[in-house]
């Protein structure tokens, strides 16, 4: 199980707001989640997804393609992957570990 931090940046939008593009990506992620292939969390600056690495790459490609389907001609996508193979954990586990150290 891997965790990925994804930021999709549509370039050349009509306004500074990108919330409509983010919403479309969240719909795509919800479809993958309903299929039981990933879990995801929207944050103010990015989206976190966890799942098997080959599936994450498929999801990331779908996320990257979404703004093109809305008429954008250029997209920059930032990807950061945490793939730890000695233990199985979810995104919440990482946060819980740090919180336990603060108690």
Secondary structure by P-SEA (a helix, b strand, c coil): cbbbbbbbbbcccccccaaaaaaaaaaaaaaaaaaccbbbbbccccccccccaaaaaaaaaaaaaccccccccbbbbbbbbbbbccccccaaaaaaaaaaaac
